[in-house]
Amino acid sequence: MSNPSYRPLTPAEIEQLERQGNCAEDWSALRVAEPFCPDYIRNSTFMGAVSLGSIESRRRTDGALALPEGIYGSTLADTALGNHPTVHNVHMLSGYTIGDNALLFNIDEMTAAPDDPSWLEPMNENGGRRILPFSGMTIGDAYLWARYRGRKTLMERLEQYTRRLLATPEGRYGQLGDNCVVKNTKSLHNLVVRSTADDPSRIDSCIVLRDGVVGYGCTLEYGVIAERFLLGEHVHLEFGLRLNDTVVGDNSTLARCEVGNSIIFPAHEQHHNNSFLIAGLIMGQSNIAAGGTIGSNHNSRTADNELAAGRGFWPGLCCSFKHSSRFASYCLLAKADYPSELDITLPFALVNNNLAKDQLEVMPAYWWMYNMYAMNRNSKKFAKRDKRKFKAQNIEFDNLAPDTAEEMLRGMELLRQWIAASTDGTVYADGMEKGKRRTVILKAKEGLQAYGDMLVYYAMKYLTAAGGDALPSPTLAEGARTKEWINLGGQLVAKADMEQLIADVEKGTLGSWADINRRLDDLWQAYPAQRDAHAYHVLCALEGTDRLDNARWQRLLDRYNAIQQYVDEQIRLSRQKDEQNPYRNMTYWDADEAAAVLE
């Protein structure tokens, strides 16, 4: 919003405004900016201190809707409007600061009490992880505050930094950014809507929006009810969604479902009827299918359980889980009512509750062995669909990255143990399900080999991109392999760097949220080099050495080239299964029609 120089109304302007059906508690409390034309203010009421930006003879359009600039049939109280406002039929607009070129149309109530922020209670229904959202808060900020509850000094510092922000005009609730569109909405209370000319946000036909922060480029429409929430950039809430006490990451879509008390990292999809997500930590690049009930049953006397799922969480139709459960990255779960708490430690796995045999079955590296097309597509599509302009939240989109590499290395250790313990050819796992049932590992040896290939593919992809076919610099061998990585809202941070960041907050070295985010940006700049070093150490671990020599490197290059050919072939075969499936094609008259529809 621009900051024009305001002036009081002239007697002639007051007289004209009253002739046009306007009234005010005190006309001297209404201030305007130049150029100001009273012709475009009609049948409206002004209460308290109201300031208006310049108003001219212009038309504002939004799709098929075209309205004249100005204020018509509305009530404004203690509100500041930027330049070129278009405000029509707003029954009550109170306590808001609104940017330039805003369009407000057919709103019943839009009010703010900036000094009364509401706590948001994510991940756990008992409120033990509560946070105060603020304008500019990233998904990583929210996770940092909600997750590290055992660090008392950290918690005190973060609340202090937040309250300091909320005490400033820029940090208070009741803000709409430039070029924001809000129309046909019943009730809005204590909102921050971030919006610019290049990345506008839009709210249309919502029912209730309360105590929330809406990021740049977001769209909320068609019957949404949302209370106590934080949205990243380019989030879409649609079609009767019910949302409360939840953080939703950038580039996510929620529709036709109920979501509460959760933190969802970027690139999450949940847009089918009857899906239900409560008290969950979902680390992004995820999809909740129709009928999913996640958090519908607790396993203790109070509602204090949680579910945590790594990147790429994908439960099938009508899945239900008991809290508390935990899933490694890129778990695909077959349609089932899972009867007990789960701790799935193998990434890229297919999980199935086999009712006929009364056993839990887990197939490691399923994506790599049987759905390479989807695995390759998913790794690319999230980055391709990223339309954010500001990108305040740093995000690792690649499904083969240091976090998943470490999960695969741990998975290989477990598979070796379980294979060695097998006496009858069946491989059993320990600790994946609560109860007396045995967990059967399907295709354990093939999964072990696949993890090894995936790790070579991951490491060589980055090392050859950095240096071609040449043996990498021995400086990459310095230090130990970083085995623990924190997914901080989408950004991967080495655990040592995370501990240093927390310590610096506790000491006051990082004295604000801005300082914290600058540190995270610096770590993001250092991340590619850290990832390359990690890739080198992964190869060393696979080779059983501390340093790669020319012979080992050449052997790895040959293996990488063979794996690349396998990947290309599997992508082709995966796609070919669909293309040659007669049932998939039987609804089309001929190949030309199918090609026109599907391509």
N, C-alpha and C positions, 0 to 999 in steps of 0.2 A: 504494500500500500504506500502511495506517495504521501508526502507530508506538506500539503499546501498551507498557505497562510489563510486562516479563517477570519471572517469578519462578521459583525452582527447584521441583521436584516435592516433595511431601510424602512421607514414608515410606509412608503408606497408599496414595497414588496409585501409587508405584513397585510396591508389592505387587500392586495390582489390575492394573496393566499387565502384569506378569510372569504373573499368572494367566491373562491373556487371550492368551498366546502371544507377547508382545513381549519383546525383549531389547535391550540397549544395551552398547556398549563402556564407557560411563561415564554412569550416570544423572545425575550432577551436571552434565554438559555439555548436558543437555536442559532447555530453559527454556520456560515456557508463559505465556500471557496469560489473563486472566479475561474472560468465564467459561470455565472449562475443565472438561470432563467426560471422564474417561478411558474411559467406556463405549464411546466411538466410535473407539478405537484398538485394533486387533487384528492379531495375527500379523505384526507389523512389526519391523524392525531399525533401530536408530539408531546412527550412527557419527560421531564428531567432534562439533563444536558445531552443534546443531540447535535452532532456535527455532520455536515453534508459536503461531499466533494463536489466538483464541478458537474453541472448537468446541462446537457445540450440537446439539440433536436436530432436525435439519432434513433435508429431502430436496432434492437438486439434480437438475434435469432438463435434458436436452439432446435435444430431439426426443422420440423414443420411449424413450430411455434415462433411467432414474430410479435414482439411487444415494443412499445415506445420506451425509450429511456425515461426514467423519472420515478416518482413515488405516487402510487395510486391505490386508494382504498385500504390503507395500511395504518397500523399503530406502531410508533417507534418510541422507545423509552431508554434513556441513558445509553445511546448507541452512536458509534462513529461509522459513517459510510464513506468509502473511498470515491474516487472520481468515476463518473459515468455509471451510477447505479441504476439497475432496473428492478424495482420492487413493486409487485402487484399483489393485492389481496393477501397480505401477511397480517393475520389478526393480531399478533403480538410479537414484536421483535424487541428484545430487551437485553442489555448487558453485553452486546457483541461489538467487536471491532472487525470491520469488513473491508476487504481490499478493493482494488479498482476493478471495474467491469464485472461486478457480481450480478447474477441474475437470481432473484428470489421471487417465487410465484406460487400462490395458493398454499400457503403454510399456515396451519392453525396456531402453533405456538413455537417460538424459537427464543429461549431464554437462557441466561447464564448467571451463575453466582460464583464469580471467579475466586472468591476467597474460601470456597468450600469444596476442595477437590475430593474425589472419592477414591479409596484404595481399590486396587484390582487384585483378585486372589487367584493366581494361576497355579496350575499343576496339582493342586491339592485343595479339596473342598473345605478343609478345616481352617483355612486362612493363614497357615503357618509360613507361606511363601509370598505374602502380600507385597505389592509394590505400588508406587505412585507414578503413573504414566505422565509424561510431559511432552510438549511439542519438540520434536527432534529426537526423541528416544528411539534407538534402534532395537532390533530384535535381540542383538547381542547384549545390549545394555540391560534389557529386561531379564534375559536369562542369567546374566551375571548376578543381578540383585536377587532373583528368585532362587538360584541354585546354591549359592555359597552361604547358606544360613548359619553354618557353624563358625563363621568368621565375624564375631560380634563387632569388632572395630570397623571392619569393612561395611557392615550393614549400617552402622551409625554414620559413617562418612557419606554413603550413597544417599541416605535420607537427607542429610544436611545439604548436599549438593543440589538435590531435587527441590527442596523447599526454598533454597536460594533462587533457583530458576523460576519457580512458581510465584515468587514475590515480585518479579519484574513484569512490566506490561507485555513483553514478548512471550513470557512463559505462562500467563494466565489462561484459563479456559475462556471460551467465548470468542473465538477467532475464526474468520474465514479468509483464505488467501485470495490473491488476484484471480479473476476469471472463473471463480467457482460458480457452479450452477446448483441451486437447491430448489426443487419444485414439487408440488403435489404431495407434501409430506405433513404428517399430523403433528408430531411433537419432537422437538430437538432441545436438549438441555445440556449445558456444560460441554460443548464440543470445541475441538480444535480441528479445522479442516485445512490442510496445507495444499496450496494450489498456486500455480503460476500460469502465465500466458502460454508457455511451451509445454506445460505438464498439468493441465487443469484437472480438478476433481469434480465429481458429479454425484448428486444425491437426488433420487427421483422416486416418488411414490413409496416412501418408507413409512412405517407406522410410528415407531419410537426409536430414537437414538439418544442415549444419555451417557454422560461422563466418559467420553472417548476421544481418542486422537486418531484422525484420518490422515494417512500419508499422501504424498504427491501422487497424482494420476490415478486415484482410486475411484471406483464406481460402486455406489450402494443404491439398489433399486428394487422395486416390486415387492413390497410387503415385508421388508427386513425389520426385525426387532433386535436391537443391540444395546446392551448396557455394560458399562465398565469394560472398556476394550482399548486395544492399541493395534493399529493397522500399519504395516510397512508401506512401501511404495507399490503402486499398481496392484492393489488387492481388489477383488470383485466379490461383493456380498449381494446375493440375489434371491429372488423367488421364495419368500417366506422363511428365510433363515432365522433361527433363534440363537443368539450369541450372548454370552455373558462371561465376565471375568477371564478374558482370553486375549492372548497376543497372537496375531496372525502375520506371518512373514510375507515378504515381498513376492509378487507374481503368483499369488495364491487365489483360488476361487472356492467360495463356500456358498452353497445354495440348497434349498429344500431340506435342510437337516437341522439338528440341534447340536450345538457345541458349547461347552462350558468349562471353566476352570482349567484351561489348557494353555500351553505354549507350543505354537506351531511354527517351525522354521520355514524358509522360503520354498516356493514352488510346490505347494500342497494343493491337491484337488479333492474336493468332497462336495459333490453337487447332485446327489441322488436322494430320493425320498427315503425316509425312515432310517437314515444313518445317524449315528449317535456317538458323540465323543466327549467324554467327561474325564477330568483329572488325568490328562495325558501330556507327555512331552514327546512330540513328533518332530524329528530332526530334518524334515524337509524332503523334497523330491519324492513325495509320497502321494498315495491315492487311497481313499476309503470308499469302498464300493457300496452299493445299495444294500440296506438291511444290516449293515455293520453296527453292532452294539458294543462299543468299547467304553467300559466304565459303567455299565448298567448294573453290575453286581459287585459289591465289596465283600471282602473276606474277613472283616473284623467287626467289632462292635460299634465302631464309628466310621464316618466317611473320610478316612485319612489315608487310603491306599492310592497308589499311582501306577501309571503305565509309562514306560520309557521305550521308545523305538528309534533306532538309528536311521540314517538316511535311507531313502528308497523303500520305506515300509509300505506294503501293498497287501492287505487282507482281502480275500475274495468275497463273493456275495454272501451275505447273511452270516458273517463271522461274529462270534461273541467270545470274549475273554474274561477271565477272572483277574481282578487286581490283587496283588501287585504282580506285574509281568514285565519282562525285559526282552528286547529283540536286537540282534546284531543288524548291521546295515544290509539293506536290500533283501529283506525277508519277504518271500511270497507265501501267503498262507491259503491253503485250499479251503473251500467252503466247509465250515464246520462250527459246531458249538463246542468249543474247547473246554473240558470240564474242570481243569485245574490250572493253577498258576504256572507260567512258563518262563524259562530263562534260556532262550535260543542263542547260543554262542557262536554258531557258524554263519558267516555272511553269505550273501547271494544264494540262500538256501530255499528249497521248497519244503514247507511244513504241512503235514497232513495228519488228521485224527482218523485213523483207520478203525471204524466201528466194527467191521466184520472180525478183525483180529484183536480188537480192544488194545491197540497200541498206538503210540505217537511215532510218526515216521518223519525223518529229516533227511533230505537229499542235499548235500553240500554242492556249491558251485552250479546249481541248477541253471541259472541264467546263462552261464558260459557254455554249458554242455548242450542246452536244448532251446534257448531262445536268444541267440546272439544278435539277431536283428533288433529286438527290443532293447537289449542291453546297449548296443551301439547307438541306437536312436535316442534312448533316454539320456545318454551322456552328452549328446549334442543339442537336443531340443530345448533343454532348459536355458542354455546360454543363448540360443537363437531366439527364444521367446522373451528374452529379457529386454523390455522396452523402457526401463527406468532411465530417467534423465540425470538424477542426482547420485544414485547408487551409494547412499550413506552406509548401507550394510554391505560389507565385503562378503562374497559368496564363492565357495569352491563348487563348481557344477560337475566336475568330472567324477564318475563313479569309481574310477581307479585312482586313488589319492592316498596320502600317508595314513589316514585313519582306517580306510578299508584294507590297505596293505597290512597294517599291524593286526587287524582282525583275522586276515587270512593266515598270517604267520602263526598266530595263536591257534587257529583252527587246524593247521597242519600238525602241530604238536599234539593236540587232542586226538586227531584221527590216527596218528601213529600209535598212541597209547591204546586206543580202543581196538584197532586192528590187531595189535600184538596180543591183546587179551582175549581175542575171539578164539573159541575152541571148536565151533561147529559150522563156521562159515558165515554166521550171522554176527554183525557188528552192533554192539549195544553201547549206548552213551549213558553217562551219569550226569545227574543234576539239571536236566533240561525240563523236567516236569515234576511238580510236587505230587507225591503219592507213591504207590507201589508198582505202578505199571512200568514196563521196560520201554525205553526209547530205542528204536531201531534206526540205524544209519543206513540208508540206501546208497548203493554204489560208492562205498567209502573209498576204495582204492582209486576209482576214477575221479572222485572229488579231490583226493589228495594230489593226484597228477594235475588236475585242472587248476587248483590253487597255485601250484608251482608255475604253470604256464601263465596264469594271470599276473603273478608277481613279476615274472620276466617281462611280460608285455608292458606292464605299468612302468617298471624301472627303465627299460630300454627306450620306451617312447619318449621319455623326458631327457634322458642322457644323450640320445642320438639327435634330438631336436636342438640341444644346446651345443653339441660338438661334432655332429655327424658321426662317421664310422670310426673316428680316431679314439684311441684309448683315453678315457677321461683323466683329467688332472689328478695326480695323487693327493692333492690338497683336500679332495672330497673325502678321503679316508680319515682325515683328522677327527679326533673326538669319537664318542660312542654314538650308536644309532639312537635316535629319539623314538622311544617306544610308545610314548603316550601323547596323544593329541587331543586337544579340547575343541569340540565343535561349538563355537561361540556365535550362535545365530546364523551359521552358514560359513563363517570364517574359521579355518583350521589354525589353531594356535598351539605351538609346542607347550607341553605342560610346564617346563621351566620358565618360559616366557610368561605364561599365565600366572605362575606363582610370583614372579617378579612384579608384574603389573599390580597384583593384589597387595603385595607388600608396600609398593610405592603409594598406593591409595591409602593404606593404613597409616603410613608415615606422614602423609600429607604432601609428598613429592608431586603426586598427581592430585591437584586440588580442585578439580571440577570434572563434570562429564565431558566437557570439551577436551580437557587434558587426556582423559581416558581414551577418547576416540582418536585423538592425534596419535597416541601410542599404538592403538590398534591399526591405524593407517600405516604407521611406520613398519609394524610387523607384517602387514600385508605386502608392503614393498619388498621386505626381506624374504617373504615366503617362497618365491620361486627358487632362490638359491638354497633355502632349507630343504625344499622338496627334492632338488637335484642331489643334495648330500644324502638325504634319506634313501633315495632310489639307489645310489651307489652302495650304501650300507646293506640294503636289502639283497642286492646281488651278492655281496660278500657273504651274507648269512646263508644264502642258497648254495654258494660254492664252498662254504666251510673255510673261509680265509679272511684275513684282515685287509688284504689289498689285492686288486685285480692286476694280473700281468697280461701280456699280449696274447698268450695262448688261451687263457680263460676268456678274455674279452672276445677273441675271434670265435670261440665256441658259443658264447652267448649271442653274438651277432647272427651266427648261423641258426641258432634256435629261435631267435626273434624273427628272422625272415620266414622260417617255417611256420611260426605262430601267426604271423601276419597273413600268410596264405590261408591258414586254417580259418582265421577270423573272416576274411573275405568270402571264403567258400561257405561258411556257416551262415553268414548274413544272407548270401544268395539263396541257400537252401531253406532258411527260415522263411524268407519272403515267398519262395516258390511254393511252399506248402499251402499258403493262402491262395496264390494265383491259380493253382491247379486243383484246388478243392472243388469238386463238382457241386457240393451243397452250397458253397459260397457263391457260385456262379449261376445256379439254376434259376434265380429270379430275373435274370437278364435274357433278352431274346437272342442276343448274339455278342460276339467279342467286342464289336464296335460300341455297343451300348455300355457294356461293362467298363471299357476303357474310358468312355466319356464321363461316367459317373464316379469311378474310383480314382482317376488320376488328376 
